[in-house]
Amino acid sequence: QTEITFWHAMGGALGDTVNQIATDFNASQDDYQITPVFKGTYEEALTAGIAAFRAGEQPNILQVFDAGAATVIGAKGATVPVQDLLIDNGVDFDIEDYISGVRYFYADSEGKMIGMPFNSSSPIMYFNENALEEAGVEAPKTWEEFENTTAPALVEAGYIPLSQSHSPWIFVENFFSRHNLPFATNNNGYDGADTEILVNSDEIKMHWSNVKEWLDEGYYNWYGASWDDNQTPFEEGKVAIWLGSSGSFGGLMAKDLPFEFSATYLPYWEAITTEPTQTFIGGASLFAMSGKSDEENAATAAFFQYLTSPEVQYMWHRETGYVPITEAAYEMAKEDGHYDRFPAAEVGIQQLSLPAGENTAGYRMGFYVQIRDVMNREFGRILTDETSVEDAFATIETEANDLLSRFAMTQQ
Ligand SMILES: O=P(O)(O)OC[C@H](O)CO
């Protein structure tokens, strides 16, 4: 039997589902044995994977989140492109089998799939249905509606109207996509490494100025930059609306919350656009690390094949809320009546399928994990009155462009 290892960052209920998939794969055949290992947060898993690669002790499979995509795809020789791995091991591969929103996010500039887009998500708006009913309001479609109608009514009813997780993901990257605004030069970074970030824009500064005002007026609260900081007060029923990952859906369902919840699309600013566009995928992708034997690569290919089968993809989608990554799995979920039972489970994939625009395919920027650190630091400073929105975005722009030019040098 060939043994392989899979380092991932799926904690809690997500980790249980990963373990179940691995157990089922091991039981489904006699040739291969996979061992999943939880390595902490996405950032920790990536750091551990890079360190292990340098020491020649890399796992066969490493899960890398969206923000690390450019770095790992740009690290030539560190991974075996998933498309090559599958084809070399006799697995049928057609990039068209994948839903359009995930097809090219982990592909190289020629469109070759480098990472297997295993757990793809989108940021969505969860809401406490009881709270909205008490306040006599609907889930807001626009940020204007939120601040003029929804938030005052929710405050009146005794709730903190809004919190949100992953500020860079939701209130920056997907803000640009939802409003079809350019986020970086070079076609959002896809056309070359000599890219400059366009984060210092009037639209996003307007948004963050409002976020700060909402905080001051009690319309919004920010509980910290860690993974669960802003989700917990929603689960406790204090916060009425929470922006988070579609991949949190399964965890929320499993918690049996003391209120009914649902979800819908991220609001947009009518002042910026009356034709809001789609968001792009978040979550993470699986990379086959290089330096492994043919037997082990065959085992990795077999696991990827298993993982992308409609049955396993549907099970993963159903249990977690990550979107089905293939059309076949999406069809299976529909035919099984999953969305009739849980309409909110379809919001992530529906939002990914809203009208596209020139700037809605995501971004490709190296050292982006560090750029997110800069953003998180500056957003914390805005919210605690240590800096102005204007200064914060100027700082983010300068430091991000410095990181991008350093990354560009690694690509020459
Ligand atoms: O919570 P996830 O797994 O959907 O990931 C959210 C972001 O994409 C992380 O960068």
The ligand as an SDF file (V2000), in Angstrom:
LIG
                    3D

 10  9  0  0  0  0  0  0  0  0999 V2000
  -13.4360   30.6540    5.2630 O   0  0  0  0  0  0  0  0  0  0  0  0
  -13.0520   30.2300    3.8780 P   0  0  0  0  0  0  0  0  0  0  0  0
  -12.3830   28.8970    3.8480 O   0  0  0  0  0  0  0  0  0  0  0  0
  -14.1900   30.3110    2.9350 O   0  0  0  0  0  0  0  0  0  0  0  0
  -11.9520   31.2510    3.3740 O   0  0  0  0  0  0  0  0  0  0  0  0
  -12.2260   32.6100    3.3780 C   0  0  0  0  0  0  0  0  0  0  0  0
  -11.1360   33.3590    2.6470 C   0  0  0  0  0  0  0  0  0  0  0  0
  -11.1870   33.0750    1.2870 O   0  0  0  0  0  0  0  0  0  0  0  0
   -9.7920   33.0580    3.1770 C   0  0  0  0  0  0  0  0  0  0  0  0
   -8.8250   33.7670    2.5390 O   0  0  0  0  0  0  0  0  0  0  0  0
  1  2  2  0
  2  3  1  0
  2  4  1  0
  2  5  1  0
  5  6  1  0
  6  7  1  0
  7  8  1  0
  7  9  1  0
  9 10  1  0
M  END
$$$$
